[in-house]
Amino acid sequence: MPHESHPAATIRRLWPTDMDAYRAHLKRLDPDSRHARFAGGVSDAYIDTYVDSSLRMDTLLYGAFHDGLMIGAGELRLLFGAWPPMAEAAFSVEHEWQDHGVGDALMARVVAAARNRGITRVAMLCLRQNERMRHLALKHHAAFATADGETEAQLPAASATPATFVEEAFGEAGGLFHHMLDWTRPKVA
């Protein structure tokens, strides 16, 4: 069964028109969540620069939306030239939505996208104290390596399957449908 939706959130690919929502989501992260996402404290100006440079050919961005508001994000950054093929992943979920399956749904979507692109290794940096991310990585069968106070979670290599292609295709179609619905709804000031 595809993981593109959570009972309270819709997971979909982000488009250029979503960058302001992505920026606002990252700026709404509480200090602990922001620190965990960026492996340190970062300013709003840093987030502006980060978001401005995030729409790249080597990056897939996914958002978790609730009632049109982005509440979480997942990023898969392909590392071109690496052999075997690999990528880095990063996730953020706003505090009030943590521990409700949003991060799990984002990770499942990012892992399916990686598998469909022949990525054999997905690495995530986790701060030692980031228990939520460590738990989530373990749930997805990651192996851990620790050095210099940082833990790298390595998701196991897996090939694409018909199910992962279906998961991504339905997620893309459903995400586009939800995006169009959100776009046509009147905005409340």
TIZA-635680 format. One record per residue: residue in one letter; x, y, z of N, C-alpha, C in turn. Coordinates in steps of 0.001 Angstrom, whole numbers, padded with zeros to 6 digits, always signed. Atoms other than C-alpha are relative to their C-alpha. Layout:
N
AXYZXYZXYZ;...
This chain:
189
M+000842-001182+000000+000000+000000+000000+000886+001242+000000;P-000813-001208+000040+001439+003418-000881-000044+000752+001318;H-000126-000765-001239+002636+005612+001974-000115+001488-000251;E-000001-001426+000319+001909+008938+000297-000924+000822+000884;S+000902-000756-000859-000800+009871+002778+000052-000515+001426;H+000136+000272-001416-001089+009957+006513-001420+000457+000320;P+001381-000418-000252-004555+010260+008080-000182+001511+000102;A+000146-001440-000164-003866+013918+008823+000826+000797-001002;A-000898-000723+000897-001342+014767+006099+000064-000678-001360;T-000224+000482+001356-000866+014420+002364+001466+000238-000335;I-001401-000112+000402+002674+013730+001136+000023+000183-001511;R-000115-000214+001439+003531+015170-002272+001313+000676-000328;R-001213-000632+000511+006422+016351-004366-000175+001513+000020;L+000037-001461-000003+007286+020035-004069+000396+000531-001367;W-000222-000675+001274+007275+022327-007085+000523+001400+000271;P-000492-001361-000228+008768+025799-007603-001018+000900+000707;T+001025-000825-000655+005445+027309-006495-000130-000298+001493;D+000074+000389-001415+005900+025563-003100+001148+000543+000840;M-001189-000404-000739+009178+027219-002118-000313+000952+001155;D+000368-000870-001121+007497+029905+000017-000586-000821+001146;A+000549+000876-001044+005589+027170+001891+001124-000781+000683;Y-001148+000722-000556+008853+025217+002354+000785+000917+000937;R-000720-000984-000805+010611+028347+003643-000742+000275+001315;A+000806-000277-001201+007750+029099+006063+000023-001192+000948;H-000057+001203-000849+007739+025491+007304+001311-000049+000778;L-001294+000075-000675+011463+025539+008058+000148+001090+001061;K-000084-001093-000975+011156+028902+009822-000915-000227+001202;R+000898+000301-001124+008284+027563+011979+000556-001087+000921;L-000548+001044-000853+010443+024742+013345+000430+000597+001337;D-000437-000457-001323+010961+025109+017082+001526-000137+000072;P-001474+000011-000032+014625+025619+018146+000607-001413+000012;D-000550+001356-000038+015206+021918+018947-000152-000700-001351;S+000228+000637+001310+013673+020722+015659+000884+000631-001074;R-000866-000679+000970+015602+023343+013679+001443-000461+000193;H-001357+000469-000304+018816+022314+015422+000199-001428-000506;A-000096+001391+000460+018120+018641+014676+000036-000077-001520;R+000066+000046+001465+017310+019328+011004+001298+000463-000640;F-001183-000589+000624+020385+021454+010284+001289-000312+000762;A-001164+000391-000810+022775+019858+012853+000653+001215+000657;G-000474-001193-000677+023058+023199+014588-001027+001106-000120;G+000903-001135+000068+021314+026476+015183+000241+000788-001272;V-000124-000803+001216+020617+028404+012007-001002+001145+000055;S+000853-001192+000016+019113+031824+011380-001036-000095-001110;D+000978-000098+001081+016120+032730+009242+000690+000351-001321;A-000735-000362+001216+018581+034264+006752+000662-001236-000605;Y-000588+001249+000497+020370+030898+006489-001079-000826-000704;I+001096+000766+000596+017015+029214+005793-000381+000599-001353;D+000304-000636+001289+016278+031779+003067+000995-000442-001074;T-001037+000403+000949+019595+030977+001367-000120-001481-000333;Y+000128+001447+000197+019086+027231+001845-001154-000323-000947;V+001167+000268+000846+015608+027242+000295+000232+000520-001410;D-000265-000566+001329+016713+029499-002571+000889-000915-000843;S-000913+000875+000743+019357+026913-003509-000472-001456-000036;S+000423+001403-000137+017276+023773-002902-000678-000587-001236;L+000609+000527+001224+015489+023472-006263+001109-000228-001017;R-001119+000349+000858+018243+021684-008119-000304-001315-000709;M+000205+001236+000763+018456+018872-010649+000312-001241+000831;D-000403+001159-000786+020031+016604-008033-000813-000179+001279;T+000753+000029-001246+017379+017148-005349-001480-000216-000257;L+001453+000226-000005+013880+015785-004842-000513+000456+001358;L+000594-000507-001239+011764+017589-002257-001434-000485+000109;Y+001360+000438-000283+008589+016265-000658-000510+000766+001207;G+000611-000696-001119+006183+018025+001658-001153-000805+000571;A+001175+000551-000677+003642+016833+004187-000917+001185+000262;F+000941-001107-000096+000562+019039+004036-001222-000402+000801;H+001254+000156-000744-002383+019408+006407-000810+001269-000239;D+000856-001149+000317-005227+021668+005265+000751+001093-000763;G-000724-000942+000838-002900+023280+002713+001258+000581+000615;L-001181-000516-000691-000163+024057+005280+001075-001080+000030;M-001090+000964-000065+003223+022357+004958+000432-000155+001453;I-000344+000295-001396+003966+020672+008293+001247-000867+000113;G-001195+000836-000002+006896+018458+007277+000600-000020-001387;A-000686+000063+001292+009460+017990+004522+001038-001108+000029;G-001043+000996+000195+011746+015301+003181+000794+000380-001227;E-000887-000383+001091+014725+015858+000929+000883-001180-000364;L-000918+001019+000507+016653+013407-001213+000956+000702-000956;R-001014-000656+000824+019879+014839-002597+000901-001074-000598;L-000778+001005+000706+021457+012594-005218+001453+000450-000071;L-001423-000323+000056+025241+012457-005115+000546-000515-001324;F-000454+000376+001337+026165+012423-008805+001490-000327+000040;G-001398+000392+000069+029423+010674-009544+000412-000999+001069;A-000329+000972-001047+029310+008472-006445-000235-001409-000539;W+000200+001398+000360+029776+004757-006979+000262-000850+001209;P+001311+000231+000597+027824+002856-005974-000899+001227+000181;P+000882-001169-000079+024968+005337-006506-000499+000224+001431;M+000462-000311-001351+024094+007108-003280-000634+001382+000062;A+000669-001280-000217+022141+010019-001871+000009+000307+001488;E+000188-000422-001384+021659+011987+001317-001466+000361+000183;A+001390-000333-000306+018291+012407+002986-000043+000852+001257;A+000223-000837-001179+017030+014966+005486-001505+000193+000161;F+001422-000095-000303+013672+015407+007199-000238+001050+001067;S+000433-000924-001044+011821+017985+009256-001506-000137+000170;V+001423+000044-000328+008462+017825+011003-000215+000981+001137;E+000281-000986-001048+006959+020639+013034-000391-000705+001292;H+000092+000628-001323+006868+019905+016754-001360-000636+000295;E+001328+000520-000356+003101+019480+017144-000422-001189-000867;W+000313+001124+000884+003088+016903+014308+000964-001166+000174;Q-000939+001086-000238+005976+014809+015582-000690-001119+000767;D+000562+001203-000632+005169+011270+016758-001415-000307-000469;H+001318+000296+000578+002083+011103+014501+000115-000698-001357;G-000174+000750+001240+003568+009150+011567+000368+000834-001211;V-000318-000860+001136+004341+012151+009364+001428-000252-000486;G-001389+000275+000371+008114+011550+009430+000147-001367-000650;D-000031+001351+000561+007579+007852+008720-000521+000011-001437;A+000566-000080+001349+005385+008650+005692+000956+000725-000950;L-000978-000713+000823+007956+011157+004389+001191-000901-000325;M-001151+000865+000235+010787+008664+004840-000342-001112-000989;A+000399+001063+000928+008870+005898+003056-000032+000534-001429;R+000086-000599+001336+008257+008240+000117+001392+000284-000560;V-001362-000306+000430+011906+009347-000040+000756-001291-000333;V-000678+001274+000253+013174+005757+000183-000499-000621-001303;A+000546+000532+001262+010832+004654-002639+000583+000767-001187;A-000571-000810+001085+012084+007550-004805+001462-000375-000232;A-001407+000396+000140+015698+006551-004095+000114-001352-000697;R-000044+001331+000611+015066+002917-004983-000329+000080-001488;N+000399-000121+001407+013351+003930-008235+001066+000659-000863;R-001076-000652+000738+016447+005895-009229+001310-000777+000088;G-001180+000853-000071+018873+003047-008573+000974+000363+001102;I-000858-000384-001123+020265+004570-005395+000160-001224+000905;T-000236+001189-000820+021896+001776-003408+000352+000334+001440;R-000310-000394-001378+022762+003791-000302-000555+001393+000245;V+000538-001299-000412+020897+006606+001419+000560+000290+001387;A-000608-000369-001268+022767+008362+004203-000752+001166+000616;M+000613-001094-000757+021255+010592+006888+000898+000298+001189;L-000742-000380-001192+023226+012525+009460-000978+000251+001126;C+000857-000171-001177+021658+012343+012900+000878+000436+001164;L-000698-000347-001226+022826+014173+015972-000258-001108+001018;R+000098+001093-000979+023442+011717+018801-001267+000105+000846;Q+001171-000192-000859+020599+013225+020849-001326+000005-000759;N+001223-000028+000794+018081+013106+017979-000638-001396-000011;E+000589+001336-000171+016219+010046+019238-001122-000277-000997;R+001091+000218+000960+013224+010548+016944+000538-000464-001351;M-000554+000369+001301+015344+010390+013801+000685-001355+000075;R-000651+001309-000158+017353+007453+015127-001047-001115+000013;H+001080+000992-000042+014122+005569+015884-000589-000209-001396;L+000563+000074+001350+012747+006376+012438+000949-000751-000940;A-000980+000686+000844+015958+005223+010746+000030-001498+000320;L+000038+001418-000391+015904+001962+012729-001243-000694-000544;K+001253+000548+000515+012295+001418+011709+000120-000348-001481;H-000220+000243+001428+013496+001557+008094+001282-000805-000232;H-001095+000975+000085+016322-000948+008816+001358+000620-000293;A-001280-000665+000225+019219+001506+008848+001085-000600+000893;A-001182+000319-000796+022709+000670+010056+000621+001337+000403;F-000549-001247-000513+024516+003293+012135+001520-000060+000097;A-001435-000187-000203+028098+004545+012118+000163+001346+000690;T-000170-001231-000767+029224+007170+014652+001443+000476-000080;A-001320-000626+000016+032149+009572+014324-000171+001465+000338;D-000031-001424-000356+032883+012976+015867-001339+000536+000489;G+001256-000456-000576+029552+013180+017699-001186-000035-000937;E+001086+000121+000964+027501+012640+014551-000207-001462-000329;T+000329+001361+000382+025737+009466+013621-000527+000025-001415;E+000508+000126+001357+025237+008486+010025-000827-001267-000065;A+000881+001141+000205+022286+006229+009346+000071-000363-001469;Q-000076+000457+001380+022708+004162+006207-001135-000975-000247;L+001114+000878+000341+019554+002709+004762+000500-001089-000929;P-000517+001120+000789+020043-000709+003183-000296+000150-001493;A+000183-000001+001448+020454-001139-000537-001205-000862-000353;A+001152+000772+000473+017333-002314-002298-000305+000434-001420;S+000347-000297+001386+016233-002516-005881-001419+000515-000094;A+001366-000431+000293+013199-000863-007343-000855-001235-000261;T+000954+001083+000232+010138-003062-007485-001236+000604-000658;P+001251-000570+000513+006788-002712-009206-000738+000802+001079;A+000693-000716-001083+005425-001657-005813+000589+001387+000230;T-000577-001332-000218+007926+001212-005447-000341+000943-001147;F+000407-000842+001127+007116+002468-008948-001463+000426+000144;V+001414-000325-000211+003387+002294-008160-000126+001022+001125;E+000047-000937-001125+003958+004047-004823+000362+001403-000443;E-000411-001330+000444+005804+006912-006482-000995+000576-001007;A+000941-000494+001016+003401+007167-009435-001302+000472+000638;F+001237-000412-000662+000304+007243-007226+000246+001216+000889;G-000328-001164-000822+002032+009654-004874+000107+001261-000823;E-000120-001168+000882+002896+011984-007758-001368+000450-000493;A+001326-000347+000526-000612+011821-009225-000878+000584+001106;G+000808-000505-001122-002313+012250-005857+000494+001337+000502;G-000570-001265-000436+000078+015015-004876-000342+001137-000941;L+000355-001023+000986-000556+016911-008094-001469+000375+000133;F+001428-000248-000189-004309+016541-007571-000235+000877+001236;H+000159-000806-001217-004078+017873-003991+000557+001408-000186;H-000595-001314+000247-001796+020696-005138-000948+000881-000804;M+000950-000771+000811-004321+021776-007767-001212+000400+000838;L+001121-000357-000875-007140+021646-005194+000371+001136+000940;D-000442-001061-000907-005133+023749-002748+000136+001319-000733;W-000209-001201+000786-004362+026225-005507-001309+000683-000345;T+001292-000574+000391-008028+026700-006385-000822+000455+001192;R+000757-000430-001189-009230+027164-002801+000272+001471+000285;P-000231-001402-000367-009764+030750-001712+000925+000070+001217;K-000941-000183-001108-006996+031926+000578-000635+000859+001079;V+000525-000734-001135-008006+033043+004046+001078+000929+000515;A-000993-000995-000452-006268+036210+005168+000117+000011+001489;
